[in-house]
Amino acid sequence: MLGITKHPQQDFFFIKIFMSCVLFKLILN
């Protein structure tokens, strides 16, 4: 999708971690 790496599944993995961190910060705040 974003073309961060050559492997789409790896991109999705990083996106999932990023979104999880954002949601976690929102919950704490």
C-alpha distance matrix in Angstrom:
0.0 3.8 5.6 8.2 9.5 10.0 9.6 6.6 9.4 10.3 7.3 8.0 11.5 11.5 10.0 12.7 15.3 14.6 15.1 18.1 19.6 19.4 20.9 23.5 24.6 24.9 27.1 29.3 29.8
3.8 0.0 3.8 5.5 8.2 9.9 10.4 8.4 11.1 10.7 7.1 8.9 11.8 10.6 9.3 12.7 14.5 13.2 14.3 17.5 18.3 18.0 20.1 22.5 23.1 23.7 26.2 28.0 28.4
5.6 3.8 0.0 3.8 5.4 6.6 8.2 7.5 10.7 9.9 7.2 10.2 12.6 11.5 11.4 14.8 16.2 15.3 17.0 19.8 20.5 20.7 23.0 25.1 25.7 26.7 29.1 30.6 31.2
8.2 5.5 3.8 0.0 3.8 7.0 8.4 8.5 10.8 8.7 6.2 9.7 11.1 9.2 9.9 13.4 14.0 13.1 15.5 18.0 18.2 18.8 21.4 23.0 23.5 24.9 27.3 28.5 29.2
9.5 8.2 5.4 3.8 0.0 3.8 5.4 7.1 9.2 7.0 6.2 10.0 10.8 9.9 11.6 14.5 15.0 15.0 17.5 19.5 20.0 21.1 23.5 24.8 25.7 27.4 29.4 30.6 31.6
10.0 9.9 6.6 7.0 3.8 0.0 3.8 6.5 9.1 8.2 8.3 11.5 12.7 12.7 14.3 16.8 17.8 18.2 20.4 22.3 23.2 24.4 26.5 27.9 29.0 30.6 32.5 33.8 35.0
9.6 10.4 8.2 8.4 5.4 3.8 0.0 3.9 5.5 5.3 6.5 8.9 10.0 11.1 12.6 14.5 15.8 16.9 18.7 20.3 21.7 23.1 24.7 26.1 27.7 29.1 30.7 32.2 33.7
6.6 8.4 7.5 8.5 7.1 6.5 3.9 0.0 3.8 5.4 5.0 6.3 8.7 10.0 10.5 12.3 14.4 15.3 16.4 18.3 20.1 21.1 22.5 24.3 26.0 27.0 28.5 30.4 31.8
9.4 11.1 10.7 10.8 9.2 9.1 5.5 3.8 0.0 3.8 5.4 5.1 6.2 8.8 9.8 10.5 12.6 14.3 15.3 16.5 18.6 20.1 21.0 22.5 24.6 25.8 26.9 28.8 30.5
10.3 10.7 9.9 8.7 7.0 8.2 5.3 5.4 3.8 0.0 3.8 5.4 4.9 6.4 8.6 9.8 10.8 12.4 14.3 15.4 16.8 18.6 20.1 21.1 22.9 24.6 25.9 27.3 29.0
7.3 7.1 7.2 6.2 6.2 8.3 6.5 5.0 5.4 3.8 0.0 3.8 5.4 5.3 6.2 8.6 10.0 10.6 12.3 14.2 15.5 16.6 18.4 19.9 21.4 22.7 24.4 26.0 27.3
8.0 8.9 10.2 9.7 10.0 11.5 8.9 6.3 5.1 5.4 3.8 0.0 3.8 5.5 5.0 6.0 8.7 9.8 10.4 12.1 14.2 15.3 16.3 18.1 20.0 21.0 22.3 24.3 25.8
11.5 11.8 12.6 11.1 10.8 12.7 10.0 8.7 6.2 4.9 5.4 3.8 0.0 3.8 5.5 5.2 6.4 8.7 10.0 10.7 12.6 14.5 15.5 16.5 18.7 20.2 21.2 22.8 24.7
11.5 10.6 11.5 9.2 9.9 12.7 11.1 10.0 8.8 6.4 5.3 5.5 3.8 0.0 3.8 5.4 5.1 6.1 8.6 9.8 10.6 12.4 14.3 15.2 16.7 18.5 20.0 21.2 22.8
10.0 9.3 11.4 9.9 11.6 14.3 12.6 10.5 9.8 8.6 6.2 5.0 5.5 3.8 0.0 3.8 5.5 5.0 6.1 8.5 9.9 10.6 12.2 14.1 15.5 16.6 18.3 20.1 21.2
12.7 12.7 14.8 13.4 14.5 16.8 14.5 12.3 10.5 9.8 8.6 6.0 5.2 5.4 3.8 0.0 3.8 5.5 5.2 6.1 8.7 10.0 10.6 12.1 14.4 15.4 16.4 18.4 20.1
15.3 14.5 16.2 14.0 15.0 17.8 15.8 14.4 12.6 10.8 10.0 8.7 6.4 5.1 5.5 3.8 0.0 3.8 5.5 5.0 6.2 8.7 9.9 10.4 12.4 14.3 15.3 16.5 18.5
14.6 13.2 15.3 13.1 15.0 18.2 16.9 15.3 14.3 12.4 10.6 9.8 8.7 6.1 5.0 5.5 3.8 0.0 3.8 5.4 5.2 6.3 8.7 9.9 10.8 12.5 14.4 15.6 16.8
15.1 14.3 17.0 15.5 17.5 20.4 18.7 16.4 15.3 14.3 12.3 10.4 10.0 8.6 6.1 5.2 5.5 3.8 0.0 3.8 5.4 5.1 6.2 8.5 9.9 10.6 12.3 14.3 15.4
18.1 17.5 19.8 18.0 19.5 22.3 20.3 18.3 16.5 15.4 14.2 12.1 10.7 9.8 8.5 6.1 5.0 5.4 3.8 0.0 3.8 5.5 5.2 6.0 8.7 9.9 10.5 12.3 14.3
19.6 18.3 20.5 18.2 20.0 23.2 21.7 20.1 18.6 16.8 15.5 14.2 12.6 10.6 9.9 8.7 6.2 5.2 5.4 3.8 0.0 3.8 5.5 5.0 6.2 8.6 9.9 10.6 12.4
19.4 18.0 20.7 18.8 21.1 24.4 23.1 21.1 20.1 18.6 16.6 15.3 14.5 12.4 10.6 10.0 8.7 6.3 5.1 5.5 3.8 0.0 3.8 5.4 5.2 6.3 8.7 10.0 10.7
20.9 20.1 23.0 21.4 23.5 26.5 24.7 22.5 21.0 20.1 18.4 16.3 15.5 14.3 12.2 10.6 9.9 8.7 6.2 5.2 5.5 3.8 0.0 3.8 5.5 5.0 6.2 8.7 9.9
23.5 22.5 25.1 23.0 24.8 27.9 26.1 24.3 22.5 21.1 19.9 18.1 16.5 15.2 14.1 12.1 10.4 9.9 8.5 6.0 5.0 5.4 3.8 0.0 3.8 5.4 5.2 6.3 8.7
24.6 23.1 25.7 23.5 25.7 29.0 27.7 26.0 24.6 22.9 21.4 20.0 18.7 16.7 15.5 14.4 12.4 10.8 9.9 8.7 6.2 5.2 5.5 3.8 0.0 3.8 5.4 5.1 6.2
24.9 23.7 26.7 24.9 27.4 30.6 29.1 27.0 25.8 24.6 22.7 21.0 20.2 18.5 16.6 15.4 14.3 12.5 10.6 9.9 8.6 6.3 5.0 5.4 3.8 0.0 3.8 5.5 5.1
27.1 26.2 29.1 27.3 29.4 32.5 30.7 28.5 26.9 25.9 24.4 22.3 21.2 20.0 18.3 16.4 15.3 14.4 12.3 10.5 9.9 8.7 6.2 5.2 5.4 3.8 0.0 3.8 5.4
29.3 28.0 30.6 28.5 30.6 33.8 32.2 30.4 28.8 27.3 26.0 24.3 22.8 21.2 20.1 18.4 16.5 15.6 14.3 12.3 10.6 10.0 8.7 6.3 5.1 5.5 3.8 0.0 3.8
29.8 28.4 31.2 29.2 31.6 35.0 33.7 31.8 30.5 29.0 27.3 25.8 24.7 22.8 21.2 20.1 18.5 16.8 15.4 14.3 12.4 10.7 9.9 8.7 6.2 5.1 5.4 3.8 0.0
